[in-house]
Amino acid sequence: MTKLLPTSTAGSLPKPSWLAEPEKLWSPWKLQNEELIAGKKDALSLSLFDQLRAGIDIVSDGEQTRQHFVTTFIEHLSGVDFEKREVVKIRNRYDASVPTVVGAVERQKPVFVEDARFLRQLTSQPIKWALPGPMTMIDTLYDNHWPGSLRRYLIRKPGNWRPPASTLFSLMSQPLMCFLMRLMIGASRP
């Protein structure tokens, strides 16, 4: 890419109303099984088309195949029980019902690979893939197994944060880094 300032999107793009209720956190899917798989691909295709039509240089999946930015990644970890939920305060801003860590946390297989492959088949544009960082995930889980187990797993295993191979750029949501950078320049925490 030779552009001085290539454009991209930040955050998720709205999902079609036939797939999930727009602008609702953890909105349940309206489709199931094979229809859901096809619906997610259709939504991803529409999202890509909108980005290309808008002239976006570095496109993304628009998070169309994810029910939630963080929990869709967590669904692929063992040791997390989505049926056993606890209410936690997320970054001192709001309360959320989150899954509970009940055992050793391990990633069983790569996450988002099929979605990234599908997106790569649709475009030759550079692709950006957003992944939740360790602290973002820690904020979105209740650790009932042993205090710090999740923190140790997420921070000590950097290979867990590899973006899908067909992407060119990766964006990791890591508020801890923003907080530390603000401290370094002397800014107060928001």
N, C-alpha and C positions, 0 to 999 in steps of 0.2 A: 504494500500500500504506500503510495507516494504522497498522499494528502498530508498537509501540515497538521491539521486538526481534524482527524476523522470523527464522525459522529457515531453514537451508539445510544442505547436506551439504558435507563437505570430502573431497577426494580421489575416487578411483574407487570404484564399487560393484562387488561381485563379479559376474562374468559367469556366465551359466548354464553348467553342465558340458557341455551339448550344443553349445555354441558354442566354448568354449576351456577349457583346464584351469584351474580356479579357483586363485587364490593362487600363480600361477607367473608370474614376470617374463618378458616376451616370449613368452608362451604362444602356440603356433601355432594358427591357426583350424582347427576340425574340419570346417568346411564349405567349399565352393568355389563360385565363379562366382555364378549367380543364387541358389542356396541360401544362400550366404554373405550376399548383400545382404539377402535376406528374413530370415535369421536375426538379423542385426544390428538390423534394424527391430523384430523381435519382442522381442529383448532390451532395446532402448531402451524399447519400450512397457511391458514388465514392470517395468523399473526405475522408470519414471515412475509406474506404478500403485502400486508399493511406497512411493514417496515421498509420493504423495497420501494413501494409506491411513495413513501415519505422521504426517500433518499438517504436512509440510514446506511452508513458504510460498514459498520461492524454489527452484524445482526445477532439476535439471541433467540432462544426458544420461547421467550416471553413467559416462561414458567407455566405453559399451557398444560403440560402433562403432570403437574404437581398440584396436589390438593393444598399444600402449604409449603413454603420455601424450605423450612427446617425439617418438619416432621416427615416429609416424603423421603428425605435422606435417612432419618432415624429409623424408618420402617424397615430398612435393609440391615439393621444392626441386631445381633442376637443380644439377649439379656435385657430387653426393653419390653414391658408389658403395656400395650395400648388399652387393655380392658381395665387395668388398675390405674386410675387417674387420681391426681392430687391437684389442688388449686395452689398455684405459686404466683408471686408478683414478678412480672417480667420487667427487668431494668427499672424498677420503682415507678413504672408508668401505669400498668394495668394488670388485673388478675386474669389468669388463664388456667383452664383445665388441661393438664399435660400428662403424658405417659410417665410410668415409673420404671426406674432401673431396678431390676430384681435379681440380676446375676452379672457375671463377667460380660463386658461389652466387647463384641468383636464384629467386624464387617465380614460377612460371609462371601460376598461377590462384588464386583464392580457395580456402581450405581450410575444410572442415566446413560449408559453406553448405547442402548438401543435407540433411545430418543435422539441422542447426538448423531448417530449414524443416519437416522431418518432425515434429520435436518440437513446433514451434509449432502444427502442425495438430492435435496431440493434446491441447493444454492452453491455457487462457487465463491460467494462473499466470505470474508473472514467471519468466524463465529466466536462469540463470547459466551462462556458458560458460567453462571453464578453458583457457587457452593457455599453452604453455611460453614463458618469457621468453628473451631472448638469452643470458644466462649459463648458464641451464639447458641450452640447446641446445649451447653451446660445450663444456660438460662432457660431452656425450653424443656427441661426434664426434671423430674423429682427423683433424686438418687436415694433409694431405700436399701440398696445392697450393702454398701459400706461407704461412709463419707469419703469423697475424693476418688472413688473408683473410676467414675466416668471422666473426671478431670485428668487423671493419670493416663487413661487409655487415649483420650482425644489429643492430648498435647504431646505424648511420647511417640505417637505413630504417625509421622508426617505423610507416609504413603497413602493414608486414608484420604488425603485431600487432593489427589491427582484428578485433574479434570478429564472428561472423556477424551480419548485419543484423537478424535476427528475435529476437535476444537482448536482454535489458534490462540485465543485469549481466555484467561480464567479470571474470575472476580470472586474473591473470598470475602464474605461478610464477616468482619471481625471488629466489633465495637471496642474491644480492649485496645487494639492498636490505635484507634482514633483517640481514645481516652489518654493513652500514654503520650501520643503526639501533642495533644492539647496541654498536658502537664509540662512537656519539654519546652513549649513556647510560652508557658506561663498563663495560659487561658484557664478559666475556671470551668468545672464540669457543668453542662447544661442542666 
